[in-house]
Each structure stands twice: as structure tokens, then as C-alpha cells.
Amino acid sequence: MAHWQKIPGGLSAISAGSRTNVWGVNSGGNIYRFTGDDANPWVRIPGALTDIGAAADGTVWGVNSAGNIYRYTGDQGDPNHWKQIPGGLTRISAGSRTNVWGVNSGGNIYRYTNDDANPWVQIPGALTDIGAAADGTVWGVNSAGNIYRYTGDQAG
């Protein structure tokens, strides 16, 4: 893998929103944030997650093994580091503060409404993983390995 630089550590899921906003979780559910220093690359963040989504604007969301959903609030001085958001997801992706998507164990697709009191709107379709970008682009894959790009209200 000549085109890849090995970074010390071990993770089972990783998300890179930008060069400076890289987060991961390991098989034990521990959460790590990239320090920007390849020689000492990871700092552990309190909490336990199974999937994580980091955006270029610093937004970070995660889900745990029970399907609970969390938004990172540690940069705002929250001593608990995470705010639980109602709902249940198995996979999550954050393209930006306003472009957060997830899927649940049944394959249902949800988009964040930007209202924590009523946070999710279901989007038609069925996926097992999803990827959201800062520019609003959303891609997904289903259990058969088929690939989809979200077109919203566009024809096609």
C-alpha cells in the first residue's frame, strides 16, 4: 500500500470531515479524535459508540450499540461531551451541521430536521450504510450491495 501512510492505533470505524476533524471508534466502542500529530495521533474522548460521522465544519455525530444517537458537544464546553438525540440508528453520517443522515437496523433512512425536539424525517428507500457530504450530496448502499445517490425531488 505504497500510497497509504500507516498511522498508529486500531479502529473499526473512521470518519474524516477534514484534515483536522478525523474521528474513529474501536471494536470495544472507545472513541478517538485525531490530534493532528502522526507521532501521537489519538486522544480518547469519553463515551462509547459503534459508528461515527465527522463533518468539515467540526460537527460530529455517533451511534452506540443500543442504537442511541449522540451529537458531540464537548467543543462547546459540555462536560458530558455528548447530547443524546431522540431516535434509533445503526449507521450515521454527518456532511455538515445541517446535513446529517442515518439508517436504522431495519434499513429505514432518516434525515436530520435540524430540530432536536423532532429530529428525524424518514426518507423513502432502504439502505444499510449512508454517506453525507458538506455540499448536500448523499450516497447509500443497500443489503444487496447496490449503490444509490439521493436525488431528492429531482426526476430520476
Phi and psi in degrees as a GROMACS rama.xvg file:
@    title "Ramachandran Plot"
@    xaxis  label "Phi"
@    yaxis  label "Psi"
@TYPE xy
-62.6759  -24.0557  ALA-2
-94.1536  8.4269  HIS-3
-123.996  135.787  TRP-4
-98.3698  124.216  GLN-5
-75.4623  130.121  LYS-6
-109.53  133.416  ILE-7
-59.0092  146.297  PRO-8
125.544  177.305  GLY-9
-145.157  120.897  GLY-10
-132.294  155.489  LEU-11
-106.954  -17.7959  SER-12
-146.62  145.015  ALA-13
-144.263  149.305  ILE-14
-142.741  131.912  SER-15
-119.495  109.153  ALA-16
-83.2614  -29.0504  GLY-17
-165.261  179.729  SER-18
-59.463  -30.4082  ARG-19
-105.833  0.432485  THR-20
-126.394  78.5596  ASN-21
-120.059  126.787  VAL-22
-131.522  153.666  TRP-23
-152.185  166.432  GLY-24
-130.472  150.098  VAL-25
-103.099  178.983  ASN-26
-64.5582  -19.4728  SER-27
-88.7974  0.401234  GLY-28
88.9537  0.30147  GLY-29
-70.2001  145.338  ASN-30
-107.395  135.103  ILE-31
-131.789  143.652  TYR-32
-118.658  135.284  ARG-33
-68.5319  134.293  PHE-34
-86.2711  -16.4158  THR-35
91.5048  -1.92312  GLY-36
-117.468  107.36  ASP-37
-60.6274  -26.0793  ASP-38
-74.7253  -28.1166  ALA-39
-138.828  72.3077  ASN-40
-78.002  -22.5996  PRO-41
-126.417  139.054  TRP-42
-118.287  134.504  VAL-43
-80.129  136.208  ARG-44
-108.764  134.657  ILE-45
-57.4023  145.84  PRO-46
123.377  179.424  GLY-47
-145.282  123.755  ALA-48
-137.715  158.793  LEU-49
-110.055  -20.476  THR-50
-144.697  153.684  ASP-51
-146.023  146.898  ILE-52
-133.028  121.34  GLY-53
-116.275  136.928  ALA-54
-111.357  162.644  ALA-55
-63.1905  -28.7857  ALA-56
-83.368  6.36226  ASP-57
97.4018  -8.85139  GLY-58
-62.7103  137.034  THR-59
-138.901  130.317  VAL-60
-125.991  155.333  TRP-61
-152.314  164.028  GLY-62
-128.41  149.497  VAL-63
-105.742  -178.496  ASN-64
-65.1623  -20.7183  SER-65
-88.212  -2.65228  ALA-66
89.1494  2.71436  GLY-67
-69.1214  147.524  ASN-68
-111.171  136.029  ILE-69
-135.524  144.723  TYR-70
-112.225  134.441  ARG-71
-70.7744  128.943  TYR-72
-125.554  5.88057  THR-73
-61.4664  -31.0154  GLY-74
-72.9056  -13.4801  ASP-75
-97.136  12.9797  GLN-76
85.3511  9.7401  GLY-77
-71.3035  117.467  ASP-78
-66.6652  -18.8516  PRO-79
-84.0234  -12.0628  ASN-80
70.8994  -28.5065  HIS-81
-135.052  141.758  TRP-82
-110.805  123.373  LYS-83
-74.33  134.197  GLN-84
-111.049  132.403  ILE-85
-56.1443  146.893  PRO-86
126.652  -179.786  GLY-87
-145.19  121.034  GLY-88
-137.81  156.293  LEU-89
-106.971  -26.5157  THR-90
-133.621  146.378  ARG-91
-144.82  149.068  ILE-92
-144.008  134.133  SER-93
-118.901  114.699  ALA-94
-87.1776  -30.7825  GLY-95
-164.893  179.016  SER-96
-57.1267  -32.0531  ARG-97
-106.42  2.8151  THR-98
-127.122  79.2601  ASN-99
-120.678  128.991  VAL-100
-132.766  154.038  TRP-101
-154.35  167.976  GLY-102
-129.889  149.996  VAL-103
-103.441  -179.061  ASN-104
-64.8145  -22.1105  SER-105
-87.4455  -0.254249  GLY-106
89.312  0.663802  GLY-107
-68.449  145.828  ASN-108
-107.858  135.004  ILE-109
-132.83  142.979  TYR-110
-117.028  137.279  ARG-111
-68.8542  135.184  TYR-112
-88.5089  -8.37243  THR-113
73.8454  18.6669  ASN-114
-131.321  104.808  ASP-115
-60.579  -24.0406  ASP-116
-74.1357  -26.2664  ALA-117
-143.282  71.911  ASN-118
-77.8365  -22.1196  PRO-119
-126.865  140.197  TRP-120
-119.582  132.338  VAL-121
-78.6626  137.704  GLN-122
-109.118  134.145  ILE-123
-57.4764  144.963  PRO-124
124.582  179.396  GLY-125
-144.306  123.951  ALA-126
-136.843  159.304  LEU-127
-108.163  -19.5303  THR-128
-150.315  156.644  ASP-129
-146.344  148.629  ILE-130
-135.769  123.369  GLY-131
-114.296  139.568  ALA-132
-109.998  164.853  ALA-133
-62.938  -29.4443  ALA-134
-86.7331  7.02768  ASP-135
97.7807  -9.56723  GLY-136
-63.4427  139.91  THR-137
-137.885  131.037  VAL-138
-124.003  156.1  TRP-139
-151.475  163.296  GLY-140
-128.827  149.291  VAL-141
-107.95  -178.33  ASN-142
-65.7304  -20.3788  SER-143
-88.3259  -1.78547  ALA-144
87.255  5.79781  GLY-145
-71.5027  147.85  ASN-146
-111.814  135.389  ILE-147
-132.336  146.007  TYR-148
-115.117  130.334  ARG-149
-71.7878  129.587  TYR-150
-112.847  -1.09988  THR-151
61.4862  -127.614  GLY-152
-89.3373  3.05781  ASP-153
-70.207  152.239  GLN-154
-70.5835  143.832  ALA-155
